[in-house]
Amino acid sequence: MPPMQLPTPTHNHTPVAFCYSGQGSQWNHMGKELYQTEPTFRRVIEDACVGLPFLSRVVEGVNGTNSGASSDRRVDSISELFQDGSLWMSKQWSGFGITLVQLGLTAMLNEAGIYPDYIFGHSVGEVACGYADGCLTAKQVAHLAFTRCECAVNADGLMMAVGVSLEDANTKIMEFDYSKLVSVACNNSPDGITLTGDSDSIMSLKAHYEENKIFARIIPTGNVAYHSLFFQRNQDMILELVQGALESGSTVEQVENMIPRSNKWISTSIAGCDTPYAGSVYHTGNVVGMVNFAPVVMSLPHNTVVVEVGPHSLLKSAIKRCNPSVKVVASMTRPDKGSPTVGHEKKTLCNAVDTLWLSGVDVYTPKQDYLIPMQHKLAIHWDHDANWKVATYKDFYKSHSVINGTGGSGANGNTVEYNLLEDDSYLLDHVIDGHPLFPATGHVVTAWQAFNKC
């Protein structure tokens, strides 16, 4: 598919794109640190979850893995979800957790003065796009994400990332006679797609691809086949549930005066991109249809900085394969196994903001007195109250001890001598090819010293 024609930013700074990741980016305890320590992150999440029907809900089979067998338990508050951590690996909560983290990260980036020129998402990532775009409230987004998890509970199956093109994948599905069992869920890059569908059929294709040395990896989705034929068969039911979610998260005025998507939001949903509103039709199309991610990324201007907003930088490789000229910045990442976790989320977000600033993006707040509102605020203004000594050529003059000769004026001008046994012994550490060599910069200093003697 050819690249899309995107709107041109109206400013002169480096274009910024917010890319919202989807399933597979979740991990245990994601967002816990920011939720516990950052008021902005916590506030937007708690406000968004007011009225959600998850109180005293039974969570079945939570064990923090992708297999899904363990004891049942209840969830009584949003803080419990972040405190426990393992619940994010459940199919009942993973997509919801990803969206909550994205809401918090978006609020913190906005508070640092960072707003996107382009917005796009991958699968469930399009839910948070509505908040970044301003056409949906945080509460609508949270209700919608919660409902998506409800829709997926009975969509049993697997999803698999494969290193082939969209055309090759469809050909292979027909070759195996799997057209009623497997479909392409996501067009990620020119040489990368995601398959979804029946577990046995997906595993059969996995064995085939691996036998032919083609990359194939099962995506941890809690054994849910998102964007599969199951969702297509239940499209009417999903439309009704999505409509109810948007209404329950809205006021009467918001329902009656729906705001259309702005031209910043570039749709990756084939089934929903024809409608201008981020309503029930659009998001049902997002659930049911294929994610057309690659053409959007290919259309980004060459100097765009893409901020992947989500629990982990899952899409960096696909983005770079689609458009090698863009820079990809992670707002949060999963800590490496065995590495320190304390301060990891804050450090990653600070590094993202630093990278944006170094890339030419204006990240200052209106007060311009901090880079990002964290506990370790970074001052950016200069304090001119203190006086500091400025070096002049006179500071380079010093008297050297004379060794094996006499210093002073010679026939060709002044002589500057160095005592390699005492004060100037450090010069012997400058070694080239095993021999001490007087540094080139030393000649400049020597000339300065000689000039000072004149």
C-alpha positions in Angstrom: 0.0 0.0 0.0 1.3 3.5 -0.9 2.1 6.1 1.8 -0.6 8.5 2.8 -0.7 12.3 2.3 -0.3 13.8 5.7 -1.0 17.4 6.8 2.0 19.8 7.0 2.7 21.1 10.5 2.2 24.9 10.9 5.3 25.5 12.9 9.1 25.4 12.3 10.3 22.9 14.9 10.9 19.2 14.4 7.6 17.3 13.8 6.5 15.1 16.7 4.3 12.0 16.4 2.7 10.1 19.3 2.5 6.4 18.5 0.3 4.4 20.9 1.4 0.7 21.2 -1.0 -2.2 21.4 -1.2 -5.7 22.7 2.1 -7.3 23.7 3.6 -4.2 25.3 2.2 -5.0 28.7 4.4 -6.3 31.6 4.0 -7.0 35.3 4.0 -3.8 37.4 3.9 -1.5 34.4 3.3 2.1 35.5 3.4 1.2 39.2 6.3 3.6 39.9 4.8 6.6 38.1 1.4 5.8 39.6 2.8 5.9 43.2 5.1 8.9 42.8 3.7 11.2 40.1 0.5 13.1 40.9 -0.3 14.0 37.3 0.0 10.3 36.1 -2.1 9.1 39.0 -4.7 11.9 38.8 -5.7 11.4 35.1 -6.0 7.6 35.6 -8.1 7.8 38.8 -10.4 10.5 37.2 -10.8 8.3 34.1 -11.9 5.3 36.1 -14.7 6.9 38.1 -17.8 4.8 37.7 -16.1 1.8 36.0 -17.9 -1.4 37.0 -14.8 -3.3 38.1 -15.3 -3.0 41.8 -15.5 -6.4 43.5 -15.1 -8.0 40.1 -13.8 -11.6 40.0 -10.7 -12.1 38.0 -10.3 -15.6 36.8 -7.1 -17.5 36.4 -4.5 -14.8 37.1 -1.0 -16.0 37.4 1.0 -13.4 35.5 1.7 -15.7 32.6 0.2 -16.3 29.2 -1.2 -19.7 30.1 -4.0 -18.5 32.3 -4.5 -21.1 35.1 -4.4 -20.0 38.7 -6.8 -19.1 41.6 -9.5 -16.5 41.2 -9.5 -13.2 43.0 -11.3 -9.9 43.4 -10.3 -6.4 42.4 -11.6 -3.6 44.6 -9.8 -0.5 43.4 -7.7 0.9 40.6 -4.8 1.3 43.0 -4.9 -2.5 43.6 -4.4 -3.1 39.9 -1.2 -1.1 39.9 -0.1 -2.5 43.3 -0.5 -6.1 42.3 1.0 -5.8 38.9 0.4 -9.4 37.8 -3.2 -8.6 36.8 -1.9 -6.7 33.7 -1.0 -10.1 32.2 -4.6 -11.3 32.3 -6.7 -11.1 29.2 -9.4 -9.4 31.3 -7.1 -6.5 32.1 -4.1 -6.2 29.7 -5.6 -3.9 27.1 -7.2 -1.8 29.8 -3.9 -1.5 31.7 -2.0 -0.5 28.5 -4.6 2.3 27.9 -4.3 3.6 31.5 -0.5 3.8 31.2 -0.9 5.6 27.9 -3.3 8.1 29.5 -0.8 8.8 32.3 2.1 9.2 30.0 0.2 11.5 27.6 -0.7 13.8 30.5 2.9 14.0 31.7 4.2 14.7 28.2 1.6 17.4 27.8 2.5 18.9 31.1 6.1 19.1 29.9 4.8 21.2 26.9 5.0 18.3 24.4 2.1 18.0 22.0 2.0 15.9 18.8 1.7 17.0 15.2 0.6 13.4 14.3 -1.2 10.8 16.3 -1.7 7.1 15.4 -2.1 3.9 17.3 -1.7 0.2 16.8 -4.8 -1.9 17.6 -5.9 -1.0 21.1 -3.5 1.9 21.0 -6.1 3.8 18.9 -8.3 4.0 22.0 -5.8 6.4 23.7 -5.5 8.4 20.5 -8.9 9.9 21.2 -7.5 11.4 24.4 -4.4 12.8 22.8 -6.5 14.2 20.0 -8.9 15.9 22.4 -12.1 14.3 20.8 -12.6 11.9 23.7 -12.2 12.4 27.4 -10.0 10.3 29.6 -13.1 8.8 31.1 -14.5 7.8 27.7 -11.2 6.2 26.8 -11.1 4.2 30.0 -14.6 2.9 29.6 -13.9 2.0 26.0 -10.7 0.1 26.8 -12.5 -1.7 29.6 -15.3 -2.8 27.2 -12.8 -4.0 24.6 -11.4 -6.4 27.2 -15.0 -7.6 27.9 -15.5 -8.2 24.1 -12.3 -10.3 24.0 -13.0 -12.7 26.8 -14.4 -15.4 24.5 -12.2 -14.7 21.5 -9.9 -17.7 22.2 -7.0 -18.2 19.9 -3.4 -16.9 19.3 -1.7 -14.1 17.6 1.7 -14.4 15.9 4.2 -11.9 14.5 5.7 -13.1 11.2 8.5 -11.7 9.1 6.7 -11.7 5.8 4.8 -9.2 3.7 1.0 -8.8 3.7 0.8 -10.3 0.2 2.9 -13.3 1.2 0.9 -13.9 4.4 -2.4 -13.9 2.5 -1.0 -16.3 -0.1 0.2 -18.7 2.7 -3.3 -18.6 4.4 -4.9 -19.7 1.1 -2.2 -22.3 0.5 -3.0 -23.9 3.9 -6.7 -23.5 3.3 -7.0 -21.5 6.5 -9.2 -18.7 5.2 -11.9 -19.5 7.7 -9.5 -20.0 10.6 -6.7 -17.4 10.3 -6.5 -13.9 9.0 -4.0 -11.0 8.9 -4.6 -8.8 12.0 -1.9 -6.2 11.4 0.1 -4.9 8.5 3.1 -3.7 10.5 5.9 -3.1 7.9 6.9 -4.1 4.4 8.3 -7.4 5.8 6.3 -7.9 9.0 2.7 -8.8 9.7 0.6 -10.3 12.6 -1.6 -13.3 12.1 -4.6 -14.1 14.3 -7.0 -17.0 14.7 -7.4 -20.6 15.6 -4.6 -21.8 18.0 -3.9 -25.1 16.2 -3.8 -23.4 12.8 -1.5 -20.6 14.1 0.9 -23.2 15.6 0.9 -25.1 12.4 1.9 -22.0 10.5 4.5 -21.2 13.1 6.2 -24.6 12.6 6.1 -24.0 8.8 7.8 -20.6 9.0 10.4 -21.8 11.5 11.2 -24.7 9.3 11.9 -22.3 6.5 14.0 -20.0 8.7 11.4 -17.2 8.8 10.8 -15.2 11.9 7.6 -16.3 13.8 6.8 -15.5 17.4 3.7 -15.9 19.5 2.5 -12.6 20.9 1.4 -12.6 24.6 -2.3 -11.7 24.4 -3.7 -14.0 27.1 -4.8 -16.5 24.4 -7.0 -13.9 22.8 -7.1 -13.7 19.0 -7.7 -9.9 18.5 -8.9 -8.8 15.1 -9.9 -12.4 14.3 -12.9 -13.8 12.5 -14.6 -14.1 15.9 -14.9 -10.3 16.1 -16.2 -10.1 12.6 -18.9 -12.6 13.3 -19.9 -10.7 16.5 -19.7 -7.2 15.0 -23.3 -6.1 15.9 -22.8 -7.1 19.5 -19.5 -5.3 19.7 -21.1 -2.1 18.2 -23.7 -2.1 20.9 -21.2 -2.6 23.7 -18.9 0.1 22.4 -21.8 2.5 22.1 -22.8 1.8 25.7 -19.2 2.3 26.8 -18.9 5.7 25.2 -22.2 6.8 26.6 -21.5 5.6 30.1 -18.2 7.6 30.1 -19.9 10.7 28.8 -22.2 13.5 29.8 -25.4 14.1 27.8 -23.8 17.1 26.2 -20.8 15.0 25.1 -23.0 12.4 23.5 -25.1 15.0 21.6 -22.1 17.0 20.5 -19.5 14.5 19.5 -16.2 16.1 18.4 -14.7 14.8 15.1 -11.2 13.5 14.9 -8.7 16.2 14.0 -6.4 15.9 11.0 -3.6 15.1 13.4 -5.1 11.7 14.1 -4.0 9.4 11.2 -6.2 6.3 11.2 -4.6 2.8 11.1 -8.0 1.2 11.1 -9.1 0.0 7.6 -12.7 -0.7 8.8 -13.1 2.6 10.6 -11.2 5.3 8.7 -14.2 6.4 6.6 -16.0 8.0 9.5 -14.8 11.4 10.9 -15.8 10.7 14.4 -14.1 8.5 17.1 -17.4 7.0 18.0 -18.9 3.5 18.2 -18.6 2.9 14.4 -15.0 3.9 14.3 -13.9 1.9 17.3 -16.0 -1.2 16.3 -14.2 -1.0 13.0 -10.9 -0.9 14.9 -11.8 -4.0 16.9 -13.1 -6.0 13.9 -10.8 -4.9 11.0 -7.1 -5.2 10.1 -4.6 -2.7 11.6 -3.0 -0.9 8.6 0.0 0.4 10.4 2.8 0.5 7.8 1.4 3.1 5.3 0.9 5.6 8.1 4.5 5.3 9.3 5.8 5.4 5.7 4.0 8.8 5.3 5.7 10.6 8.2 8.2 13.4 7.3 11.8 12.3 7.3 12.8 14.3 10.4 9.9 13.3 12.6 10.5 12.2 16.1 8.1 9.3 17.0 7.4 9.0 20.7 6.1 5.5 21.3 3.6 6.0 24.1 3.0 2.8 26.0 4.4 0.4 28.6 7.2 -0.9 26.3 8.8 0.2 23.0 7.2 -2.7 21.0 7.0 -1.0 17.6 10.4 0.6 17.2 11.7 -2.1 14.8 8.6 -2.0 12.6 8.6 1.8 12.5 12.3 1.9 11.5 11.7 -0.7 8.8 8.8 1.4 7.4 10.6 4.7 7.6 14.4 4.6 8.5 14.7 8.4 8.5 12.5 8.9 11.6 13.8 8.8 15.2 11.9 6.6 17.7 11.8 7.5 21.4 10.4 5.3 24.1 8.4 6.9 26.9 8.5 3.7 29.0 10.2 0.4 28.7 10.2 -2.9 30.5 13.3 -3.2 32.7 15.8 -5.8 31.5 15.9 -9.0 33.6 18.1 -8.5 36.6 18.5 -4.7 36.1 17.4 -2.2 38.8 13.8 -1.3 38.7 13.7 1.6 41.2 13.6 4.9 39.2 13.5 3.1 35.8 10.2 4.5 34.6 11.1 8.1 35.6 14.5 7.8 34.0 13.1 6.5 30.7 10.6 9.3 30.5 13.2 11.9 31.3 15.5 10.5 28.6 12.6 10.7 26.2 12.0 14.4 27.0 15.8 15.1 26.8 15.9 13.4 23.3 13.0 15.5 22.1 14.7 18.7 23.2 18.1 17.7 21.6 16.2 16.9 18.4 14.9 20.5 18.2 11.5 20.1 19.9 10.4 22.9 22.2 9.6 21.0 25.5 9.6 24.0 27.9 6.5 24.7 29.9 5.0 28.3 30.0 7.0 29.1 33.1 10.2 27.7 31.5 11.6 26.7 34.9 11.7 23.0 34.5 12.0 20.4 31.9 9.5 17.9 33.2 7.4 18.0 36.5 9.1 15.2 38.3 10.7 15.0 41.7 14.1 15.4 40.1 13.3 18.6 38.2 16.0 19.8 35.8 16.6 23.6 35.9 17.1 25.2 32.6 17.7 28.9 33.6 21.1 30.4 34.3 22.0 32.0 37.7 24.0 35.2 37.0 24.3 36.2 40.6 27.7 34.5 41.1 31.0 35.8 39.8 33.4 33.4 38.2 37.1 34.0 37.3 37.8 33.9 33.5 41.2 32.6 32.5 43.5 35.0 30.6 46.9 34.5 28.9 48.7 35.6 32.1 47.3 32.5 33.9 49.3 30.3 31.7 52.7 31.8 32.7 54.8 29.9 35.2 58.5 29.5 36.0 59.9 26.1 35.2 62.8 24.4 36.9 65.9 24.3 34.7 67.2 20.8 34.0 70.5 20.2 32.1 70.5 23.7 30.8 69.7 27.3 31.3 66.3 28.9 30.5 65.8 32.4 29.2 66.1 34.2 26.0 68.0 32.5 23.1 69.0 33.6 19.7 65.6 32.7 18.3 63.4 34.1 21.0 62.1 32.9 24.4 62.6 29.4 25.7 60.0 27.5 27.8 61.3 24.5 29.6 59.3 21.7 31.3 60.4 19.6 34.3 59.5 16.0 33.4 60.6 14.7 36.8 58.3 16.8 38.9 55.5 19.3 38.0 55.2 18.3 34.3 55.6 14.5 34.6 52.1 14.0 33.4 53.3 14.8 29.9 55.1 11.4 29.8 51.7 9.8 29.9 51.0 11.0 26.3 52.4 8.0 24.4 52.1 7.3 20.7 53.5 4.0 19.3 55.1 3.2 22.6 57.0 6.5 22.9 56.3 9.7 24.9 55.3 12.5 22.5 54.8 16.1 23.3 51.1 16.8 22.7 50.1 19.0 19.8 48.0 21.2 22.1 51.1 21.6 24.3 52.7 23.5 21.5 49.8 26.0 21.6 50.2 26.4 25.3 54.0 26.8 25.0 53.5 29.5 22.4 51.1 31.3 24.7 53.6 31.0 27.6 56.4 32.3 25.4 54.3 35.2 24.2 53.6 36.1 27.9 57.4 36.4 28.5 57.8 39.0 25.8 
